[in-house]
Amino acid sequence: MYLLKNDFGRERDNVGRLEITGLKNNEDFKNVVNQIQVEFGGKLEVKMTDLVNRLLLEQEERMRQVDEIKY
């Protein structure tokens, strides 16, 4: 009976450690996902800004060409 009680206590401690480790890993996973979202969001913003600037420059160039054709 004493040995079973000791085994049960050790197993309960092991389960507690596993739960704590699982929670820590879950928090680490959330942090990694958040970092990826921030980095991806920043890169996407830069790409979109570049694209919009390029489109605006092309539009200005076309407007100049239209003005030249009119004259």
Backbone torsions as a table, in degrees:
resi	resn	phi	psi	omega
1	MET	NA	-42.3	179.7
2	TYR	-62.2	-42.0	179.2
3	LEU	-64.7	-40.1	178.1
4	LEU	-64.2	-39.2	179.3
5	LYS	-64.3	-41.9	178.1
6	ASN	-65.2	-42.7	178.2
7	ASP	-61.5	-43.3	179.6
8	PHE	-62.2	-42.5	178.8
9	GLY	-62.4	-43.3	178.2
10	ARG	-64.5	-42.5	-179.8
11	GLU	-65.2	-38.3	178.0
12	ARG	-64.4	-41.3	176.3
13	ASP	-63.3	-41.2	178.7
14	ASN	-63.0	-42.0	178.7
15	VAL	-64.0	-40.6	177.4
16	GLY	-60.9	-42.7	177.8
17	ARG	-64.3	-40.4	178.7
18	LEU	-63.2	-40.6	179.5
19	GLU	-64.4	-42.0	179.0
20	ILE	-64.6	-43.0	178.5
21	THR	-63.2	-41.3	178.3
22	GLY	-61.8	-42.0	178.5
23	LEU	-65.7	-40.4	178.9
24	LYS	-63.8	-44.4	179.0
25	ASN	-64.1	-37.8	178.8
26	ASN	-63.0	-43.3	178.4
27	GLU	-65.3	-41.4	176.7
28	ASP	-61.1	-41.4	179.4
29	PHE	-62.6	-43.3	178.3
30	LYS	-61.4	-41.1	179.3
31	ASN	-63.8	-41.4	179.3
32	VAL	-63.7	-43.9	179.6
33	VAL	-63.4	-41.9	178.4
34	ASN	-63.0	-41.3	178.3
35	GLN	-63.0	-41.6	178.7
36	ILE	-62.9	-42.7	179.4
37	GLN	-62.4	-42.0	-179.7
38	VAL	-65.1	-46.2	-179.5
39	GLU	-64.3	-44.5	-179.7
40	PHE	-64.9	-41.3	178.7
41	GLY	-61.3	-42.2	178.7
42	GLY	-64.5	-44.5	179.2
43	LYS	-65.0	-40.1	179.7
44	LEU	-64.2	-40.5	178.7
45	GLU	-62.4	-42.1	178.6
46	VAL	-63.8	-45.0	-179.8
47	LYS	-63.0	-42.4	-179.7
48	MET	-65.7	-39.5	177.8
49	THR	-62.8	-44.3	177.6
50	ASP	-60.2	-43.5	-179.0
51	LEU	-63.5	-45.3	179.8
52	VAL	-63.3	-42.7	178.8
53	ASN	-62.4	-41.7	179.2
54	ARG	-64.6	-41.1	178.6
55	LEU	-64.5	-39.8	178.0
56	LEU	-65.1	-40.6	177.1
57	LEU	-63.5	-41.5	178.3
58	GLU	-64.3	-38.9	179.0
59	GLN	-65.2	-42.3	177.7
60	GLU	-61.7	-42.3	179.1
61	GLU	-62.4	-42.3	178.8
62	ARG	-65.5	-39.7	178.7
63	MET	-63.4	-39.4	176.6
64	ARG	-62.8	-42.1	179.8
65	GLN	-64.2	-39.6	178.5
66	VAL	-64.7	-42.2	178.7
67	ASP	-63.1	-39.8	178.7
68	GLU	-64.6	-38.8	-179.4
69	ILE	-67.5	-37.9	179.5
70	LYS	-62.3	-37.3	-178.0
71	TYR	-84.8	NA	NA
